[in-house]
């Protein structure tokens, strides 16, 4: 069962199982030095089974699985991150006039020597890392669940760096000091019991830089030494000042200092301090485990995905966890642009957090709106009309697929199957006409994304004609690193139909959450929309996950085989597409001429 599960995961990613075993070590074996003979055989098998099931329950796409397996096997060089950083360095000198005035874009947060690094220098192996910030272990069983999570993260090849926060219950008194030390050691013991290895670090990590007295600094050598020994460093928020007085650091200050130390250890040319020259870090996730299962706002709003560059002001205005939001914003601005943040409950099942670690997708839709009963009736009408409708389970993949009572399983797991995914992200520009866009850069983006030559004259002329008819909406992310083009197509007997004409992401921006950022902006701009995709398009799996329905066009000899998708709004009062509109939209989109030569 265990070997089969790993092979399924690897086969889905197109990676041989041997790639998971660098230097003869099985990444999915226990990281503990204790052998199975030293513990109960049944307990060992149960623990391994839980790990395999937790990994398989993430159900990653082939691209996500391949990227993760390459990362933990030591073969991941983070090409997209490096190309992205180099492109930003070039833009800083070659095209300063096109950048957003007075604002940093992801990739500019680099040390000077990083931009000067050359490809000729031998690269240092990267160690996939997750920074874990734990805000409170007071709830019953929280310590054991967190220990299990950290052990599983370690055993799938990711090195967690843990900071235990002072959530206000501990102060600088002797009792508060002992409370923090006790929690650090209890968590380390919990990791060891679950087959992991942990190293409590209570002192020596934080200190004041003598050259900048207001700048809190972290000594990365203690962290690197623990990782090099296969141990999870569990750091307490304690610091001794110049008078050897112990201080309890505030969460945001301590977390930012740790994030800065990790970011400074991500060079592909210089090994991390304390690693013995063996590796540098590849920081993939910033995980915050607290009392809430994500970021919430007014009423029934649950934020499943937040683009901090664009959404921060709106989310912060009504956020019920402002300190958490501010901490994540501060730390993600420090970490590389490919790092993502996860806000989950300390009481969450470990498989939920593993999903956020392995997959790059939000759990479900971007927000949890109020249900519109009309949508269900409309979906039934679509099926009666003969149009197949793809509708994933609301909690997929956390529903027990083998169970008979799917609705009951969904009800049981609904509460713990959510977290908030955050990205440092990009600023968004919106255009309703081509004259306000940088058309040459938009063309370059489309051609780079689709890897084909655009029939620019014909394509842009079509957009100009639609400007004065149904309308055009162009959403540009960052410095033309991604774009969405929506046209409003004329449909007989109905108002214009929103049609997703182009969805483009620059190859160098892949891995930065660009696709989810653009999708969130598309859903916000067009509550309901249709689009088409070639039958053999590798992105279709991504579309299936995000659509409300699809239908495949009948096969015709010599003609392009299309799959037509649509999504519907479930918010009361917003437009939904009728059966007739969907059928008319399919007919209209079939007539749109190809855009590429």
C-alpha positions as CSV (number, residue, x, y, z in Angstrom):
1,X,0.0,0.0,0.0
2,X,2.7,2.4,1.0
3,X,5.0,1.7,-2.0
4,X,2.1,1.8,-4.4
5,X,0.9,5.2,-3.0
6,X,4.3,6.8,-3.6
7,X,4.6,5.3,-7.1
8,X,1.1,6.6,-8.0
9,X,2.1,10.1,-6.8
10,X,5.4,9.9,-8.7
11,X,3.8,8.4,-11.9
12,X,1.2,11.2,-11.9
13,X,4.0,13.7,-12.0
14,X,5.9,11.9,-14.7
15,X,8.9,11.4,-12.4
16,X,10.6,8.1,-11.7
17,X,10.6,6.8,-8.2
18,X,14.4,6.7,-8.1
19,X,14.4,10.5,-8.4
20,X,13.0,10.6,-4.9
21,X,16.0,8.9,-3.5
22,X,19.0,11.3,-3.7
23,X,22.2,9.9,-2.1
24,X,20.5,6.5,-1.5
25,X,18.1,7.9,1.0
26,X,14.3,7.3,0.8
27,X,12.6,10.7,1.2
28,X,9.4,9.0,2.3
29,X,11.0,7.0,5.1
30,X,11.0,8.2,8.7
31,X,13.5,10.9,9.4
32,X,14.0,9.6,12.9
33,X,17.2,7.8,13.7
34,X,15.0,5.2,15.5
35,X,14.5,2.0,13.5
36,X,11.1,0.3,13.2
37,X,12.4,-2.4,15.6
38,X,12.7,0.2,18.4
39,X,9.0,1.0,18.2
40,X,5.8,-0.9,17.8
41,X,5.5,-2.4,14.4
42,X,1.8,-1.6,14.2
43,X,2.5,2.0,15.2
44,X,5.2,2.4,12.6
45,X,3.0,1.0,9.8
46,X,0.1,3.2,10.9
47,X,2.3,6.3,10.9
48,X,3.6,5.5,7.4
49,X,0.1,4.9,6.1
50,X,-1.1,8.2,7.5
51,X,1.8,10.0,5.7
52,X,1.1,8.4,2.4
53,X,-2.6,9.1,2.6
54,X,-2.0,12.7,3.6
55,X,0.3,13.2,0.6
56,X,-2.1,11.5,-1.8
57,X,-5.1,13.4,-0.5
58,X,-3.6,16.6,-1.8
59,X,-4.4,15.5,-5.4
60,X,-1.9,17.8,-7.1
61,X,-2.0,18.5,-10.8
62,X,0.8,16.8,-12.8
63,X,2.7,20.1,-13.0
64,X,2.4,20.7,-9.3
65,X,3.5,17.1,-8.4
66,X,6.4,17.3,-10.8
67,X,7.6,20.6,-9.4
68,X,7.3,19.4,-5.8
69,X,9.1,16.1,-6.5
70,X,11.9,17.8,-8.4
71,X,12.3,20.2,-5.4
72,X,12.6,17.6,-2.7
73,X,14.9,15.4,-4.9
74,X,17.5,18.1,-5.2
75,X,16.9,18.6,-8.9
76,X,14.9,21.8,-8.6
77,X,17.0,24.9,-9.6
78,X,14.0,27.2,-9.4
79,X,14.6,28.3,-13.0
80,X,11.4,30.4,-13.0
81,X,12.4,32.3,-9.9
82,X,15.9,33.0,-11.2
83,X,14.7,34.1,-14.7
84,X,12.1,36.4,-13.0
85,X,14.7,38.0,-10.8
86,X,17.1,38.5,-13.7
87,X,14.3,40.1,-15.8
88,X,13.5,42.5,-13.0
89,X,17.2,43.4,-12.7
90,X,17.3,44.2,-16.4
91,X,14.1,46.2,-16.3
92,X,15.6,48.3,-13.5
93,X,18.4,49.5,-15.9
94,X,16.9,49.1,-19.4
95,X,13.2,50.2,-19.0
96,X,12.9,52.4,-15.9
97,X,10.0,54.4,-17.4
98,X,7.5,51.5,-17.6
99,X,7.7,50.5,-14.0
100,X,5.0,51.4,-11.5
101,X,6.2,54.7,-10.0
102,X,7.4,54.6,-6.5
103,X,6.5,50.9,-5.9
104,X,8.6,47.7,-5.7
105,X,7.5,44.8,-7.8
106,X,8.3,41.2,-6.7
107,X,11.8,40.3,-7.7
108,X,13.3,43.7,-6.9
109,X,13.7,42.7,-3.2
110,X,17.2,41.4,-3.9
111,X,20.6,41.9,-2.4
112,X,23.0,43.7,-4.7
113,X,25.2,40.7,-5.1
114,X,22.2,38.5,-6.2
115,X,21.7,40.5,-9.3
116,X,25.3,40.2,-10.2
117,X,25.5,36.4,-9.9
118,X,26.3,34.7,-13.2
119,X,25.2,31.3,-14.6
120,X,28.8,30.3,-15.0
121,X,29.2,29.9,-11.2
122,X,28.6,26.4,-9.9
123,X,25.2,26.4,-8.2
124,X,24.7,25.3,-4.6
125,X,22.1,22.6,-4.0
126,X,18.8,24.0,-2.7
127,X,17.0,22.6,0.3
128,X,13.2,23.0,0.1
129,X,12.1,24.9,3.2
130,X,8.9,26.0,4.9
131,X,8.9,28.7,7.6
132,X,6.3,27.8,10.2
133,X,5.0,30.4,12.7
134,X,3.0,28.9,15.5
135,X,0.8,31.3,17.5
136,X,-0.5,29.3,20.5
137,X,-0.6,25.7,21.5
138,X,-3.2,26.0,24.3
139,X,-6.1,24.1,22.7
140,X,-6.4,20.4,23.7
141,X,-4.3,18.2,21.4
142,X,-2.8,21.1,19.4
143,X,0.7,20.2,20.4
144,X,0.4,16.6,19.2
145,X,-1.3,17.6,15.9
146,X,1.4,20.2,15.2
147,X,4.1,17.7,16.1
148,X,2.6,15.2,13.6
149,X,2.4,17.9,10.9
150,X,6.0,19.0,11.3
151,X,7.2,15.3,11.3
152,X,5.2,14.7,8.1
153,X,6.6,17.8,6.4
154,X,10.1,16.7,7.3
155,X,9.5,13.2,6.1
156,X,8.4,14.3,2.6
157,X,11.7,16.1,2.1
158,X,10.8,19.6,3.3
159,X,12.8,21.3,6.1
160,X,10.5,23.3,8.4
161,X,11.9,26.2,10.4
162,X,9.6,26.7,13.3
163,X,9.2,29.9,15.4
164,X,7.0,29.6,18.5
165,X,5.3,32.9,19.1
166,X,4.5,34.7,22.3
167,X,0.7,35.0,21.9
168,X,0.4,37.3,24.9
169,X,0.0,34.6,27.6
170,X,3.8,34.7,28.4
171,X,5.6,37.8,29.6
172,X,9.2,38.5,30.6
173,X,8.8,37.3,34.1
174,X,10.4,34.0,35.3
175,X,7.0,32.3,34.9
176,X,6.6,33.5,31.4
177,X,10.1,32.5,30.5
178,X,9.5,28.9,31.8
179,X,6.2,28.7,29.9
180,X,7.8,29.5,26.6
181,X,10.7,27.0,27.2
182,X,8.2,24.3,28.2
183,X,6.2,24.8,25.0
184,X,9.3,24.6,22.8
185,X,10.4,21.3,24.4
186,X,6.9,19.9,24.4
187,X,6.6,20.5,20.7
188,X,10.0,19.0,20.0
189,X,9.0,15.9,22.0
190,X,5.8,15.7,19.9
191,X,7.8,15.8,16.7
192,X,10.1,13.0,17.9
193,X,7.2,10.8,18.9
194,X,5.8,11.1,15.4
195,X,9.1,9.9,13.9
196,X,10.7,13.3,13.1
197,X,13.8,14.9,14.5
198,X,13.7,18.3,16.3
199,X,16.2,20.6,18.0
200,X,14.8,23.2,20.5
201,X,16.7,26.5,20.2
202,X,15.9,28.7,23.2
203,X,18.7,31.3,23.1
204,X,21.3,32.7,20.8
205,X,19.2,33.1,17.6
206,X,18.1,36.7,18.1
207,X,20.5,39.6,18.8
208,X,20.8,43.3,18.2
209,X,23.1,44.3,15.4
210,X,25.8,46.6,16.9
211,X,25.9,48.5,13.7
212,X,22.2,49.1,13.6
213,X,20.8,49.0,17.2
214,X,17.2,49.1,16.1
215,X,17.7,46.2,13.7
216,X,16.9,42.8,15.2
217,X,19.1,40.2,13.6
218,X,19.0,36.4,13.5
219,X,22.1,34.1,13.5
220,X,21.4,31.7,10.6
221,X,24.2,29.4,11.7
222,X,22.1,27.8,14.4
223,X,19.2,27.2,12.0
224,X,21.5,25.9,9.2
225,X,23.3,23.5,11.6
226,X,20.0,21.9,12.7
227,X,18.8,21.5,9.1
228,X,22.1,20.0,8.1
229,X,21.6,17.3,10.8
230,X,18.1,16.5,9.5
231,X,16.5,18.2,12.5
232,X,13.6,20.7,12.7
233,X,14.8,23.9,14.5
234,X,12.1,25.0,17.0
235,X,13.0,28.6,18.0
236,X,11.7,30.4,21.0
237,X,11.0,34.2,20.8
238,X,13.6,35.0,23.5
239,X,16.5,37.3,23.2
240,X,19.2,38.5,25.7
241,X,20.0,42.1,25.5
242,X,23.4,43.8,26.1
243,X,22.8,43.6,29.9
244,X,21.9,39.9,29.6
245,X,18.3,40.6,30.4
246,X,15.9,38.2,28.7
247,X,13.3,39.8,26.5
248,X,10.2,38.2,25.0
249,X,9.9,39.4,21.4
250,X,6.7,40.5,19.7
251,X,5.4,38.1,17.1
252,X,5.7,40.4,14.1
253,X,9.2,41.5,15.0
254,X,10.5,38.0,15.6
255,X,8.8,36.5,12.5
256,X,10.2,39.3,10.2
257,X,13.7,38.7,11.6
258,X,13.5,35.0,10.9
259,X,12.1,35.6,7.4
260,X,14.9,38.0,6.6
261,X,17.5,35.4,7.7
262,X,15.9,32.7,5.5
263,X,15.7,35.1,2.5
264,X,19.4,35.9,2.9
265,X,20.1,32.2,2.7
266,X,18.5,31.6,-0.6
267,X,21.4,32.4,-2.9
268,X,22.1,29.8,-5.6
269,X,25.8,30.6,-5.3
270,X,26.5,30.8,-1.6
271,X,25.7,28.1,1.0
272,X,23.7,28.8,4.1
273,X,25.7,29.5,7.3
274,X,25.9,26.4,9.4
275,X,25.3,24.0,6.5
276,X,29.0,23.2,6.1
277,X,28.7,24.4,2.5
278,X,26.2,21.7,1.6
279,X,23.1,23.7,0.7
280,X,21.2,27.0,0.5
281,X,17.5,27.3,1.0
282,X,14.5,27.4,-1.3
283,X,11.7,28.9,0.8
284,X,8.4,27.7,-0.6
285,X,5.9,28.5,2.1
286,X,5.3,30.7,5.1
287,X,2.8,28.9,7.3
288,X,1.0,30.5,10.2
289,X,-0.9,28.3,12.5
290,X,-3.1,30.2,14.9
291,X,-6.5,30.2,16.5
292,X,-8.4,31.1,13.2
293,X,-8.6,28.9,10.1
294,X,-7.8,31.8,7.8
295,X,-8.6,35.4,7.2
296,X,-12.2,36.5,7.6
297,X,-14.1,39.7,7.0
298,X,-17.5,41.2,7.5
299,X,-20.5,38.9,7.6
300,X,-19.9,35.6,5.8
301,X,-16.8,36.5,3.9
302,X,-13.9,34.0,4.1
303,X,-10.8,35.1,2.1
304,X,-9.4,32.0,0.4
305,X,-6.8,33.9,-1.6
306,X,-5.3,37.3,-1.1
307,X,-3.1,39.2,-3.6
308,X,-1.4,41.6,-1.0
309,X,-0.2,44.1,-3.5
310,X,-3.7,44.7,-4.8
311,X,-6.1,43.5,-2.1
312,X,-4.4,44.5,1.1
313,X,-6.3,47.8,1.6
314,X,-9.7,46.3,1.0
315,X,-9.1,43.2,3.1
316,X,-7.5,45.1,6.0
317,X,-10.5,47.4,6.2
318,X,-12.7,44.7,7.5
319,X,-10.3,41.9,8.5
320,X,-11.0,40.1,11.8
321,X,-7.4,39.1,12.2
322,X,-5.5,42.4,11.4
323,X,-2.3,41.4,13.2
324,X,-2.1,38.1,11.2
325,X,-2.6,40.0,8.0
326,X,0.1,42.5,8.8
327,X,2.6,39.8,9.8
328,X,2.1,37.9,6.6
329,X,2.4,41.0,4.5
330,X,5.6,42.0,6.2
331,X,7.2,38.6,5.9
332,X,6.1,37.9,2.3
333,X,7.6,41.2,1.2
334,X,10.9,39.9,2.5
335,X,10.8,36.4,1.1
336,X,11.4,35.5,-2.6
337,X,8.4,36.2,-4.9
338,X,7.8,32.5,-5.4
339,X,7.0,32.0,-1.7
340,X,3.4,31.8,-0.7
341,X,1.7,32.3,2.7
342,X,-0.8,29.9,4.4
343,X,-2.9,31.0,7.4
344,X,-4.6,27.9,9.0
345,X,-5.8,26.8,12.3
346,X,-3.5,25.1,14.7
347,X,-6.3,22.5,15.1
348,X,-6.3,21.7,11.4
349,X,-5.7,18.2,10.2
350,X,-2.1,17.8,9.0
351,X,-3.3,16.7,5.5
352,X,-4.9,20.2,5.0
353,X,-1.6,22.0,5.5
354,X,0.2,19.4,3.4
355,X,-2.2,20.3,0.6
356,X,-1.2,23.9,0.8
357,X,2.4,22.9,0.8
358,X,2.4,20.6,-2.2
359,X,-0.3,22.3,-4.2
360,X,-0.2,26.0,-5.3
361,X,-4.0,26.3,-5.4
362,X,-6.4,27.9,-3.0
363,X,-8.7,25.3,-1.4
364,X,-11.8,26.2,-3.4
365,X,-13.3,29.4,-4.8
366,X,-11.8,32.8,-3.8
367,X,-14.5,33.7,-1.3
368,X,-17.4,31.9,0.5
369,X,-20.4,33.9,-0.7
370,X,-24.1,33.4,0.1
371,X,-25.7,30.7,-1.9
372,X,-28.0,31.7,-4.7
373,X,-30.7,29.1,-5.1
374,X,-31.3,30.1,-8.7
375,X,-27.9,28.7,-9.7
376,X,-28.9,25.2,-8.7
377,X,-32.1,25.4,-10.8
378,X,-30.2,26.8,-13.7
379,X,-27.6,23.9,-13.5
380,X,-30.5,21.4,-13.7
381,X,-31.8,23.1,-16.7
382,X,-28.4,22.9,-18.4
383,X,-28.3,19.2,-17.8
384,X,-31.9,18.8,-19.2
385,X,-30.8,20.6,-22.3
386,X,-28.1,18.0,-22.9
387,X,-25.1,20.1,-22.0
388,X,-22.8,18.1,-19.7
389,X,-21.9,20.0,-16.6
390,X,-18.8,19.4,-14.6
391,X,-19.3,20.3,-10.9
392,X,-16.5,19.3,-8.5
393,X,-17.5,18.4,-4.9
394,X,-17.3,21.5,-2.6
395,X,-14.7,19.9,-0.4
396,X,-12.8,17.9,-3.0
397,X,-10.3,16.3,-2.5
398,X,-11.0,15.9,1.2
399,X,-14.2,14.0,0.7
400,X,-13.9,10.2,1.4
401,X,-14.2,9.2,-2.3
402,X,-14.6,5.6,-1.4
403,X,-17.6,6.3,0.9
404,X,-21.2,5.7,0.0
405,X,-22.6,8.8,1.7
406,X,-20.8,11.6,-0.1
407,X,-22.9,14.4,1.4
408,X,-22.4,13.2,4.9
409,X,-18.6,13.0,4.4
410,X,-18.6,16.5,3.0
411,X,-20.5,17.8,6.1
412,X,-18.1,16.2,8.4
413,X,-14.9,17.6,6.9
414,X,-16.3,21.1,6.0
415,X,-14.8,23.0,9.0
416,X,-11.2,22.0,8.7
417,X,-10.9,22.1,4.9
418,X,-10.1,25.7,4.5
419,X,-7.2,28.0,4.9
420,X,-6.2,31.4,3.4
421,X,-3.5,31.4,0.7
422,X,-1.6,34.7,0.4
423,X,0.9,36.0,-2.2
424,X,3.0,39.1,-2.2
425,X,1.5,39.4,-5.6
426,X,1.3,42.2,-8.2
427,X,-0.5,45.5,-8.7
428,X,-3.4,45.3,-11.2
429,X,-4.1,47.7,-14.1
430,X,-7.5,47.7,-15.8
431,X,-8.1,49.0,-19.3
432,X,-11.2,49.2,-21.4
433,X,-9.4,50.3,-24.6
434,X,-6.2,49.4,-26.3
435,X,-5.0,53.0,-26.5
436,X,-4.3,53.0,-22.7
437,X,-2.3,49.8,-22.9
438,X,1.3,49.3,-23.9
439,X,0.4,47.2,-27.0
440,X,3.9,46.1,-27.9
441,X,4.4,44.7,-24.4
442,X,1.0,43.1,-24.4
443,X,1.8,41.4,-27.7
444,X,5.1,40.2,-26.4
445,X,3.4,38.8,-23.3
446,X,0.9,36.9,-25.4
447,X,3.5,35.4,-27.7
448,X,5.8,34.4,-24.8
449,X,2.9,32.8,-22.9
450,X,1.5,30.8,-25.8
451,X,4.9,30.3,-27.5
452,X,3.3,31.1,-30.8
453,X,3.4,34.1,-33.2
454,X,0.4,36.4,-32.8
455,X,-1.5,37.6,-35.9
456,X,-1.2,41.0,-34.4
457,X,-2.9,43.1,-37.1
458,X,-6.0,40.9,-37.3
459,X,-6.2,40.3,-33.5
460,X,-5.9,43.9,-32.3
461,X,-8.2,45.1,-35.0
462,X,-10.9,42.7,-33.7
463,X,-10.4,44.2,-30.2
464,X,-10.7,47.7,-31.5
465,X,-14.0,46.9,-33.2
466,X,-15.3,45.3,-30.0
467,X,-14.4,48.4,-28.0
468,X,-17.2,50.4,-29.7
469,X,-19.6,47.4,-29.7
470,X,-19.9,45.1,-26.7
471,X,-16.8,46.3,-25.0
472,X,-13.3,45.0,-24.0
473,X,-11.7,44.6,-20.6
474,X,-8.0,44.1,-20.3
475,X,-6.5,43.2,-16.9
476,X,-2.8,43.6,-16.6
477,X,-0.8,42.2,-13.6
478,X,2.5,43.8,-12.5
479,X,4.8,45.0,-15.3
480,X,3.0,43.0,-18.0
481,X,3.9,39.7,-16.4
482,X,0.3,38.5,-16.8
483,X,-2.9,39.6,-18.5
484,X,-6.5,38.6,-19.0
485,X,-8.5,39.9,-22.0
486,X,-12.3,39.7,-21.9
487,X,-14.5,40.6,-24.8
488,X,-18.2,41.1,-24.6
489,X,-19.6,39.2,-27.6
490,X,-23.0,40.1,-29.2
491,X,-25.6,37.3,-28.7
492,X,-28.9,37.3,-30.5
493,X,-31.8,38.0,-28.1
494,X,-29.6,38.7,-25.1
495,X,-27.2,41.2,-23.6
496,X,-23.6,40.8,-24.6
497,X,-21.8,37.7,-23.3
498,X,-18.5,37.9,-21.4
499,X,-16.0,35.8,-23.3
500,X,-12.5,35.0,-21.9
501,X,-10.4,35.7,-25.0
502,X,-6.9,35.4,-23.6
503,X,-5.4,34.3,-20.3
504,X,-1.6,34.8,-20.4
505,X,1.2,34.4,-17.9
506,X,4.8,35.2,-18.7
507,X,7.0,32.1,-18.3
508,X,9.3,33.9,-15.9
509,X,6.4,34.7,-13.6
510,X,5.3,31.1,-13.2
511,X,5.5,30.0,-9.6
512,X,4.6,33.4,-8.2
513,X,0.8,32.8,-8.0
514,X,0.2,34.9,-11.1
515,X,-2.5,32.5,-12.4
516,X,-4.6,32.6,-9.2
517,X,-4.2,36.4,-9.0
518,X,-5.5,36.9,-12.5
519,X,-8.3,34.4,-12.0
520,X,-9.4,36.2,-8.8
521,X,-9.5,39.5,-10.7
522,X,-11.4,37.9,-13.6
523,X,-14.1,36.5,-11.2
524,X,-14.3,40.0,-9.6
525,X,-14.7,41.7,-13.0
526,X,-17.0,39.1,-14.7
527,X,-19.2,37.2,-12.2
528,X,-20.1,34.8,-15.1
529,X,-18.0,34.0,-18.2
530,X,-17.4,31.6,-21.0
531,X,-14.3,30.6,-22.9
532,X,-12.9,27.9,-25.2
533,X,-9.7,25.8,-25.1
534,X,-8.2,23.3,-27.5
535,X,-9.0,19.8,-26.7
536,X,-5.2,18.9,-26.2
537,X,-4.4,22.0,-24.2
538,X,-2.4,21.1,-21.1
539,X,-4.1,23.8,-19.1
540,X,-7.5,22.2,-19.4
541,X,-7.1,20.4,-16.0
542,X,-6.7,23.8,-14.4
543,X,-9.8,25.0,-16.2
544,X,-11.8,21.9,-15.2
545,X,-11.1,22.7,-11.5
546,X,-12.3,26.3,-11.8
547,X,-15.3,26.0,-14.2
548,X,-19.0,25.4,-13.4
549,X,-19.5,23.3,-16.6
550,X,-18.0,22.3,-19.9
551,X,-18.9,20.6,-23.1
552,X,-16.8,19.2,-25.9
553,X,-17.5,20.2,-29.5
554,X,-18.4,17.3,-31.8
555,X,-15.4,16.0,-33.7
556,X,-15.1,17.2,-37.3
557,X,-12.4,16.0,-39.7
558,X,-9.7,18.7,-40.1
559,X,-11.3,21.1,-37.7
560,X,-9.9,22.3,-34.4
561,X,-11.4,20.3,-31.5
562,X,-12.6,22.7,-28.8
563,X,-13.7,22.3,-25.2
564,X,-16.1,25.1,-24.1
565,X,-16.1,26.1,-20.5
566,X,-18.2,28.5,-18.3
567,X,-18.4,29.5,-14.7
568,X,-21.3,30.9,-12.9
569,X,-21.7,33.3,-10.0
570,X,-23.2,32.0,-6.8
571,X,-23.7,35.4,-5.3
572,X,-27.3,36.7,-5.1
573,X,-28.1,39.5,-7.4
574,X,-25.2,38.9,-9.8
575,X,-25.7,37.8,-13.4
576,X,-25.8,34.1,-14.2
577,X,-25.9,32.6,-17.7
578,X,-29.1,30.9,-18.9
579,X,-29.2,27.7,-20.9
580,X,-29.9,29.7,-24.0
581,X,-27.0,32.1,-23.4
582,X,-24.6,29.2,-22.9
583,X,-25.7,27.5,-26.1
584,X,-25.6,30.9,-28.0
585,X,-22.1,31.6,-26.5
586,X,-20.8,28.2,-27.8
587,X,-22.1,29.0,-31.3
588,X,-20.5,32.5,-31.2
589,X,-17.1,31.3,-29.8
590,X,-16.9,28.6,-32.5
591,X,-16.9,31.4,-35.2
592,X,-14.0,33.4,-33.6
593,X,-11.0,33.2,-35.9
594,X,-7.7,31.8,-34.4
595,X,-5.4,34.5,-33.0
596,X,-2.1,32.9,-33.7
597,X,-0.3,32.1,-37.0
